[in-house]
Amino acid sequence: MSTSVVAEPGITASNSAANAAPLAFLYEHPQWFAPIFAELERRGVPFQKLFAPDHFYAVDEQGRPSFKVLFNRMSPSSDRRGHGSGIFHTLSWLGHLELQGVRVLNGSKAFQYEISKALQHSLIQSLGLRYIPSRVIHQPEQAIAAAEGLRFPVVVKPNVGGSGAGIVRFDTPEELAAAVKAGTLSLGFDHIALVQEFVPARGGHITRVETVGGKYLYAIQVYLTGETFDLCPADICQTARGESLSTACVLEASKAGLRVEGYTPPPEVIDAIERIIQAAGIDVGGIEYLVDDRDGQIYYYDVNALSNFVADPMRVIGFNPFERLADFLEAEVARAR
């Protein structure tokens, strides 16, 4: 077949028959998915690991894979690790597999939303839900005019990215104009960015809701320091009570200043989250929202098709979400067979 099990050091196929396994993962980050790999191995579920930076495929019949289900785990922040060339390659390959009748979890539709924050806001707006006031630009010089009518502070947020990558805050129009004049305003990987109001979060936290199979799984409240835009829940290393989660964090334990707590949103919020997820075609993913301290209204602002789940979940949310994810994957493989 056209794909192969390609491993970084320390990452290997789950068993000797991996090439015939009905489930495959396309992934880019070497650490984020270790918990689900471990859970599937514990259950004896065969699967393939396809390392996105080394992946290529044939368009003809040689490109027909042996697996029945592909779980897309490609990261929109891969450019930060030198793997950005795989982003649009992944989008093409997902479409190719879908045309062949392969069941793709977080497929081409979901991935299009994953790699476009502009499109995410259009989706939220189309569903009649509140979104953070934004303008979409493709030239740094457009930022000044785009910011007109927005309340400062504003942020300039790259269209493609993750974990807060590349977001810059400007407290005044003069600061923004100075950055444009100095040529220091970066629009990110695809040269598209959002000029967006910086919304003060009521209670000092945002809420991240995770879903599996288009349905609510759990939520966490992330308490912000006000000094960082990096909100990846898997990297948060302290509970709201100050308990250390450093042994369970996937990456960057230095983020111990951020705190996290399990939370159950109101039913109407869960319903809105599920509407967004289902409209985006996301099988496994998360939505972030906050309450604007200025008007008390809920604003949905981030649609994620790449969920790593919170660090130390038993302590934070009371159960292991990777077990639920493994149940879902096994059911999808059984259905595809």
N, C-alpha and C positions, 0 to 999 in steps of 0.2 A: 504494500500500500504506500501512498505518498507520504504519510506522516510517520514519524518515528519517535521512540521514547528517547528523548535527549535529556541528559542529566547534568546538573551542576555538581560540583564536589559534594558528596554526602547525600545526593538525591538519586534514587534508583527506582526501577520499576517495582511494583508491589509484589510481583511474584514472577516465576520463570515463564508463565504463560501470558504475560502482559500484552503481547502483541495481539492476542485474540480476545482480550477483555472487552466486554460490551460497553463499559463506561470509560470515558476519557476526560481528562482535565487539560485545558489549555491554560497555562499559567505563566507569569513573568517574574513575580517576586519569589525569591528562594525560601522564604520563611513563613509567609502569612498563612499558608494553607496546610502547614504541618499538622494541626489538630484534626482536620477532617481526614487527611491521609491516614493518621494514626487510628482514628475511629473505624474507618473502613477496613484497615488491616486487622484490627481487633476482631471485626466481624467476619473476616475471611472473604470480603468482597473484592474480586479482582478489578483492577482499573489500570489505565495507562496515564502516564504523566508526559505531557507534550510541552516542552520548553519553548515559549513563543519566540524569543530572539533567534533561535536556530531553525524555526519551522519554515517549510515551504511546501507547496502542493502542486499537483498536476491538474489541469482542467479536464483532461480526457478521462477515459474509464480507469486509467491507472490511479487516478485521484480518488477512487471510491474507497472509503475507509472500512476497516473491519468492525469498528465500534458502532453501537446503536444509538448511544446518547453521548453528546459532548457537553460538558459544563464549562462555559466560558468564564475564565477568571483573569482575563487580561486587564491590566491596570491602566487607567488614564494618566497616572502619574509616572508611567514607565520612562518617560523622557528624562526624568530626574536621575535615572540610573543608567542612562545611555542606551535605552531600549525603545526609544520613541518611534523608530522606523516600523515597529511591529503593530502600531495602533491601527493604521489604515489597512495594513495587510490583514489584520484580524477581521476587520469589517468585511473585506472582500471574501475571506475564507468562510466566514459564518454564512454569508449569502449563498456561497457555492454549496455548502453542505445542506442548507435548507432546500435548495432546488433539487438536491438528490434525495430528499425525503428523510434526512437524518434529523432526529429530535435534538435540537440545540437549546440548552437552558441558558437564559440570558443571551438570546440570539441577536440577529442583526438589528432588529427594531430596538431592543433594549440597549444595545451597545451604541446606537446612534444617540440615544438620550444620555448615555453614560459619558460620551466624549463631547457633549455640547451643553454647557450651562445655559447658553442662550435658548436652546430648544427646550430645556427643562422649564424655564420660566414661561415660555409660550404654552407648554402643556398645562402647567398649573393655571395660567390665565384662562385657557380654553375650558377648564373644568369649573370655572366660576369661583375659584379659591383665591385667597389673598396671597400675593407674592411681593417681594421687596422691589420697590420702584427701581427700574434699571433701564439703561440704554446700551445698545450693542454697537461697537465700533470696530473698524478694521485698520485704522491709521491712528497713531498716537496723537496727531494734531487734532483729531476729532473729539478728543476727550473734553476739551474746554467747552465747546458748544453743547456736547452731550450732557454735561453736568448742569446746564441751565435748567432751572425748575426743580432740581433735586435739592433736598435738604443736606447741608454739610454737617458732619463729616461725610465723605464718600470714599468708597474703595474702588480700585481698578482691579478686576478679577479676571484672570485668563480663562478663556472659554474651555480649554482642555486642561485638566489637572485634577489633583486630589489632595486631601489632607491639608488644605489651605495653601498649596504651593503657589507662590508668585503673587499673592494678594498684597496690595499696598494701600495704606490708608492716607487720605489727605484731609486735613482739618479745615482748610480754607480754599477758596478758588485761587488765591495767590500761590499757595503751595502746589496745587495741581498745574497751574500755568508755568511755574518755575521748572517743574519736572519735565514738562513737554518741551520747554525751551532748551533745557540741558540735554535733551535726548536720552534721558534715563528711564523713560516709561516703556516697559516691556509688555507686549500683548500676548506673549506665550507661544506655545508650540505651533498653533495654526494661524497666528497673527490676528486673532479675533479676541475681543475682551468685552466685559461688561463694566460700565460705569454705574455704580450702584450705591444707594444710600447705605450708610453704616447705621444699623438699627440697634439701639441700646436694648439689651435683653433684660426683661423684667425678672427679678430674682437672681440675676447674674448667671443664668444658665440657658442653654439651648436643650432641646429634646431630640433624641435620635430614636426612631422606631424601626425595628427590623421585621422583615416579613419573609416567609417561606411559602412557596406555592401560591403567591398572591394574597396570603392571609397574615394577619397580625401574629407576631411571635413574642416580642417583648419590647420594652422601651427603657431607655436610660436618660437621666438628666445629666448633662455635662456642665460643670461649673467652670466658668471662664476666668482667666487671670486678667483679661483685658490687654495682654501684651503679646498674644499670639493668635494667629488665625488657623493654626494646625489643630483640627478638631477630630482627627481619626480616632474613633472610640477604642480600637484595638491597642492603641498606644498610650492610653491613659493609665496612669500608674498609682492612683490614690482614690479611695472612696471619699464620699462627702464627709465622712466622719474622720478622715485623715489616716485610715488604715492603709498600709503599704500593699501595693499589688505588684511590686517590682519582680517577684519571681514568676509571675504569669504574663508579663508584658511581652508582646512579640518584638517590639522595637523601641529604641530610644527611651530608656528608663529615666532619662534626665527630665522628662516631662512630668515629674512628680508634683509640680505645682497645680496640675489640673486634677479635678476631683470628679467622681462619677457615682451615681446612685440609681438603683432600680426604680421604675416608676410605671404606673398604669395610666395612660391618657383617658380622657372622657370618651364615651362611645362615639360621639360625633366626629372626634378627631381620628379615631381608629378607622371609621368609615371613610373619611377623606383620604387617609393614607392608602387604604386599599384601593380606592378609586384611582389615585395617581399611579400606584404600582401596576395595576391591571391595564390602565390606559397606555402605559409605557412598555407593556409586554415584558415586564421584569418578573422572572421566576423566583429569584432570591435577591433581595436587596433592601435598602433602607432609605428612609426619608427623614430629613431634618427640618425642624420648625422652631420658632421662638415666639414669645409674646413681646410685642413692642411696648416698651415701658412708657412711651409717649401717648399711646391711645388704647392700650390694653387689648389690642387685637392680635390674633394668631396669624403669622406669616410663614408660609412654606417656602423654603429657599434652596433645598439641595436634594437631588434625586440620585441615588446611588445604586448601581447594579453590581457593586463589588463590596460585599459585606464580610468583614473579618471576624465579627462578633467581639464582644467586650472581653477584656482580660479578666481572668479569674471569675468566670460566670457564676459558679456555685455560690460564691460569697455575695456577688453583686445582684444577681437576679434569681438565684435559688434553683437553677437547673442548668444542665449542659446543653446549649443550643446546637452543638455539633451532633448530638444524638438525634435531634429532630431533623437536622439537615441530612444525616445519613439515612434516616427513615424515608425521607422524601426522594433521595437519589435512588435508593433501592426500588421504590415504587415506580419511579420513572423508567428504570431499566426493565422492570417486569412488564410494564405497559408497552414499551417499545418492542419487546420480544414477541 
